[in-house]
């Protein structure tokens, strides 16, 4: 089995389909490029706080979820992820 593709990358995602962390819910996943890195896994999310849908690379969302669980980030929603992406 090659170390690529959706099933392989989902093993390393800190959020799974239909799971909610903070105010963000993972709706669906897709793989871009060759699917060998977490940046190739795109997560379609819904923010329940702002009722807004968006796509984000799993590598970015995993990092933000880690900060949220360690309480280094007070919230996990669309604005906190958007702010992170602009830094």
C-alpha positions as CSV (number, residue, x, y, z in Angstrom):
1,X,0.0,0.0,0.0
2,X,1.3,3.4,-0.9
3,X,1.6,6.1,1.8
4,X,-0.8,8.4,0.2
5,X,-4.5,9.1,-0.4
6,X,-7.5,10.0,1.6
7,X,-7.5,7.0,4.0
8,X,-3.8,7.4,4.8
9,X,-4.1,11.1,5.5
10,X,-7.3,10.7,7.6
11,X,-5.2,8.7,10.1
12,X,-3.4,11.9,11.0
13,X,-6.3,14.3,11.0
14,X,-7.2,15.6,14.5
15,X,-10.9,16.0,13.3
16,X,-13.0,13.4,11.5
17,X,-16.0,13.6,9.3
18,X,-19.1,14.9,11.2
19,X,-17.0,15.6,14.3
20,X,-17.2,19.0,15.9
21,X,-14.2,20.6,17.7
22,X,-15.0,24.0,19.2
23,X,-17.4,25.7,16.8
24,X,-16.0,23.9,13.7
25,X,-17.5,20.8,12.2
26,X,-15.8,18.7,9.5
27,X,-18.2,18.1,6.7
28,X,-16.1,16.4,4.1
29,X,-12.6,15.8,2.9
30,X,-10.8,15.8,-0.4
31,X,-7.2,15.2,-1.5
32,X,-5.2,17.4,-3.8
33,X,-1.9,16.8,-5.6
34,X,-0.5,13.3,-4.8
35,X,-2.0,13.1,-1.2
36,X,1.3,12.5,0.6
37,X,1.3,15.4,3.0
38,X,-1.3,16.9,5.4
39,X,-1.3,20.1,3.3
40,X,-2.8,17.9,0.5
41,X,-5.8,17.0,2.6
42,X,-8.5,19.7,2.3
43,X,-11.2,19.8,4.9
44,X,-14.6,21.3,4.1
45,X,-15.8,22.8,7.4
46,X,-18.8,24.6,8.9
47,X,-18.5,27.1,11.6
48,X,-21.6,26.9,13.8
49,X,-20.9,30.2,15.6
50,X,-20.9,32.2,12.3
51,X,-22.9,29.8,10.2
52,X,-20.2,29.9,7.5
53,X,-18.7,27.2,5.4
54,X,-15.0,27.2,4.4
55,X,-12.2,24.9,3.2
56,X,-8.9,24.6,5.0
57,X,-5.7,22.5,4.7
58,X,-5.6,19.8,7.4
59,X,-2.1,20.8,8.4
60,X,-3.3,24.3,9.3
61,X,-6.5,23.0,11.1
62,X,-4.5,20.3,13.0
63,X,-2.1,23.0,14.3
64,X,-5.0,25.2,15.4
65,X,-6.8,22.3,17.0
66,X,-3.6,21.4,18.9
67,X,-3.4,25.0,20.2
68,X,-7.1,24.9,21.2
69,X,-6.7,21.6,23.2
70,X,-3.7,23.0,25.0
71,X,-5.7,26.2,25.8
72,X,-3.2,28.4,24.0
73,X,-6.2,29.5,21.8
74,X,-9.4,30.5,23.5
75,X,-11.7,29.7,20.7
76,X,-11.9,27.6,17.6
77,X,-14.1,29.1,15.0
78,X,-14.0,30.8,11.5
79,X,-12.5,34.0,12.8
80,X,-9.7,32.3,14.8
81,X,-8.8,30.1,11.8
82,X,-9.0,33.1,9.4
83,X,-6.8,35.1,11.7
84,X,-4.3,32.3,11.8
85,X,-4.2,32.0,8.0
86,X,-3.4,35.7,7.7
87,X,-0.4,35.7,10.1
